[in-house]
Amino acid sequence: MAKVTRDDVARLAGTSTAVVSYVINNGPRPVAPATRERVLAAIKELGYRPDRVAQAMASRRTDLIGLIVPDARQPFFGEMAHAVEQAAAERGKMVLVGNSDYVGEREVHYLRAFLGMRVSGLILVSHALNDLAAAEIEAWDARVVLLHERPEAIDEAGVVTDDIGGAQLATSHLLEHGYEYVACLGGVAETPTVGDPVSDHVEGWRRAMHEAGKSTEGRLFEALYNRYDAYQVGLKLLAGPNRPPAIFCSTDDQAVGIMRAARELRIDVPGDLAVAGFDDIKEAALTDPPMTTVASDRSAMARAAVDLVLDDGQRIGSRRERLKLFPSRLVVRRSCGCD
């Protein structure tokens, strides 16, 4: 059987091959609804399948968006990746996902791989973008949008949350319960200090404590971002003689680990220990007790990132003008002491 071509579709639909292309690619020119229906009907009747490889060779772009995250096994990044995939599908694009595992060399590996595949654009959730990765992006002259984090090493469009303000909200809320002070579970010592959300969460905690006249000395503790390491830190911290009355965790995953450690040590949450997190992963509503946390609109952020990465004008304007800052909001549940 002869291969069905775009010319065959155009003849059956009674239109030009250019119009068929506009329908298949959702642009760049609009198509009248009635004409679009005829083209789609012809595609279905003939069983036409576009040759994506040939299209990519002709346009030097694929219908793919590259997405690099630190670790999609972590609920926050998994939910973010899903939101990006949904937003990309709305624009007729597919998403390739790579996990950097918080390792700079792996981030560069995926940058080279995705850019070499001529993706339409790249969305990068970078833990600490190194100079080599920044140089790779510049060399390819790629469309890149920084999502969730916006390191200073690269001057690209960014979509981020008000991390400092959100952490202040959570810490201030805990202090309003009357706890003597609020401890903070931040990142590890190697955590970057500029453009990193966890560092901003720690800064927000510091500001709230200082505004309340509370000392932060000796009240900041280190843990990796996942629940397993936070659980180990929690076992030592909560079993010690100076157990804090309340803890603000820089991620919900850390808070899950702390609450697990508290349960093993028979420490009641929130009766003996108040806990708040940051991210509002879906699991936060299902912990026991449900977790107080800070949320942002991940779906809107993902859509903004996809729109930016597909927008030819994304590099116009100053660094500040190309930053989309989404507000944070406090989600109050029972882990903080609220009924």
N, C-alpha and C positions, 0 to 999 in steps of 0.2 A: 504494500500500500504506500502510495506517494505521501511524503511528509506534507502536512498542512502548513501553509505559509500565511504570513500577514496579508499578502495580496489576495489569497482565497477568502479571508475574513472580510476584507474591504469590498470584494465583488459581491458577496452574499448580503452584506449589510447595505450596499449601495452608497458607499462613501469612500474616502481616500485612505491610503495606508497611514498618512499622518494622523488622521482622526483616530484610527485604530490605536496608534501609538499613544495618543493623548489619553484614551480610555484606559489602556493597560497600565500606563505609568502615572495615572492621576494628574496629568499635566504635561507640559507646562501651560497649555492653553485650555480654557474651559470648553466643555462639550455640552450641547443641548441635551436635556434629559431624554427626549424621544430618540435622538441619535445614539446616545449612550446605550439605551435599552436594545436597539437594533444590533449594535456591535456586540454587546454581551450575549445576546441570543445567538448570533452567528458563531461566536467563540464556543458556546456550549454545543451547538448543533454539529460543528465541525470537529470538536475535540481539540481545538488549537491549544498548544502549550508554548508560551514564549521561550525563546532561547536566551536565557539569562546570561550565559557566558558571552554570546555574541553581542548582546546589549552592553555588557560591561566593557568589552574590548572597544566598542565603538565610542562609548561615552567616557571611557577611562574611569568610571565609577560603577560600583555595584549597588544593589538595593540593600546593602548590609550596613549596620551600625555596630562598631566595636564598643564593648563595655568592659572595662577592667575594674575589678573590685578587689579589696584585700582578701576576703574570705566569704564566699557565698554560703558557707555552712552556718555562719552566724545569722540569726534571724533578721537583724536589721538590714544587712546587705542582701539577703535573700529576698526580702520584701521589696527593697529598692530595685533590685534587678527585675523582679516581676512587674513592677510599676513602669519601668523603662520599656520593657518588652511590650506591654499593653499600649503605651503611648506611641511607640514606633509602629506598631501594627496599624494604628489609626492613620499614620502617614504612609502606609504601604511599604514599610521597611521591616526587615528582620534583624535580630540582634545576635551577635556572637559574644559570648561571655568568657573572660579569662580571669583566673584567680592569681593574684600576685603573691598571696601568702605573706604579705608584709615584707617581701624581699625585693629590693631594688632591681636586681638582675632579672628576676622573673617579670617585673613590670616592663622593663626594656624589651625583653623577649616578646611579650604580647604586643607592645607598641610596634615593633618591627614586623611581626607577623600580620597584624591587622592592617597596618598601613600598606604593607606589601600586597595585600589582597585588594587594595583600592576600595576600602570601605567608604561609604558616603560621608562618614564622620566618626569621631571617636569621643565617647563619654568616659571620663577618667575619674575614678574615686581613688585618689592616691594618698597613701599614708604619709609619705615623706618623699615627694618627687625629687630625685637627685639630678645633678647637672647633666649626666649622660642621657637620662630620659628627656630632659628639657631640650637638649641639643638634637635628639632624634626627632622630636616634634617639629622643631624649627627647620631641620634639614628636609623633611617631607613637605613642609608648608601645609600641614594638615589642618582640617577643621576639628578643633578640640574644644570640648566644654568640660570644665571641672565641676563635679557634682559632690556635694556634701563637704568637701575640703577644697580650699583654694591656696595651695602653697605659694610662697613668694617667688619660688624659682622660675615660675612661668607666668607670662602675662596673657592669659587666655580668658575667655568669657567664663563666668562662674555662677553656680546656683547653690546657695547655701541657706542654712537656718540661722536664726539669731541665737547662737549657742550661749553666749555670755548672758543675755537677758533671760533665757530659759532657765539656766542654772541658778540665777539670782531668784527667780520666781520660786523654784523648788526649795532652795535653802531658806529663803525668807518664810515660806509657808511652814516649814518644820520648826523654825524658831518661834513662830507665832503660837505654836502649841505649848510653849513655855519650857522647852528643853534647855538645859544649861548651855549646851553648845551643840554644833553639828560637825561631825567628822566628815571627811571626804575621801572617797576611793577614786584616785585618779589613774593616770597611765604609769608607765615605767619611766625611769630616769632618762631613757633615750628618746622619749616622746618629743617631737619637734614643738617649738613654742609659738611659731607663727603660722596661721592658717590651719591649725589642727583643731578639730572640734573638742577633743578631750581636754586639751590645754585651755581652750576657751571655757569649758565647763568648770575647770578648776578655778579659772579667773572669776567666773560668775559667783562661785561659792565664796571666794575670798572677799569679793565686794559686799556680798550680803552679810557675811560675818563682821566685816569692819563697820558697816553701816549700823549694825546692831551692837557695836562696842564689844565684840567677842574676839578673842585671840585665835589665830590659826596655827600658832606655834605647836608643833608636835601632833597636829590633828589631820595631816594629810598623809595618806597611806598609798602605797604603790601596788598595782596589780595589772596584769594584761587584761585585754578588753573582754575576754570570754568568761563564762560562768565557772569553768573548771578551775582556773587559776584563782579567781575571786573567792571561790569556795575554800581553797587551801589557805588563802590569806585570812579569810573570815574565821576559820577554826582557831588560828593563833590569836587574832585580834580580840575575838569575843570571849576567849577563854582566859585572857590576861586580866591583870588586876585593874587596869584602867579602861574597862569596856565603855565605849561611848554610849550616850543615851539615844543618839540619832545618827544616821549615816546617809549622806547624799552620794550616790554612785554615779559615775560619769556615763555609764551605759546601763540599760535594762538587763543585759546579759550578766553584768557584774552583780547587779542587785539580786538576780535569781540565785547566784552562787552564795551571796551573803545570807539570804533568807534560808537557803538549804543548810548552811553551817549553823545558823541560829536554831533551826529545828533540831538538828542532831545534838546540840548542846542544851536543849530544853529551855531555850530563851524565847519568851513569848514576843511575837511581833503582832501588834505594836505596843503591847503592855510594858515590856522590858526594853524594847529596841524599836525605834521608828526607822523606816527605810523609804527612800525615794530614789527613783532612777531617771533615766533620760533616754528617749527614743519612742516610747509607746509602741513597742512591738506587740503583736496580737496576743502573745502569751502573757503579757503584763496583766490583762484582765482576768486571767485564769489562775494566777498564783494564789497561794493561801497564806495570808489574806491577799486580795487583789491589790496590785501595786500602784501607788501614786507615782506619777511620772510626768515627763514633759513631751509634748507631741508637736509635730509640724505636719503640713499637708504633703506627704510623700508623693501622692499621685500628681498633684499640681507641680511639684518640683521636678518630677520625672518628665512631665509634659513640657515644661519650660526648657529642660535640658535638651530634649529631642528637637524642639522647635529651634533652639539656638544653634544646634549642631548642623541643622539642615538649612540654616539661613545664611545666604551669601553675605549679608551685612553684619555678621556677628563680630567682626573685628573693628567695627567703626565705633569711635568714642573712646573716652578715657577708661582706665581700669575700673574706676568706681562706676562709671556709666554702664559697663558691661557686666556688672554684678547684680544678680537678682537675689535679694535678701527676703526670705520668707519668715514671718513671725513665728514665735514659739508660744504655746499655750499650756497651762498647767492642767493636768487631768488628775483630779482628786479621787482617790479610792481609800481603802482602809489601812494600808500599810503605814501611813503617816500618823495614824491616831484618830482620823476622822471617822465618824459613825457611818 
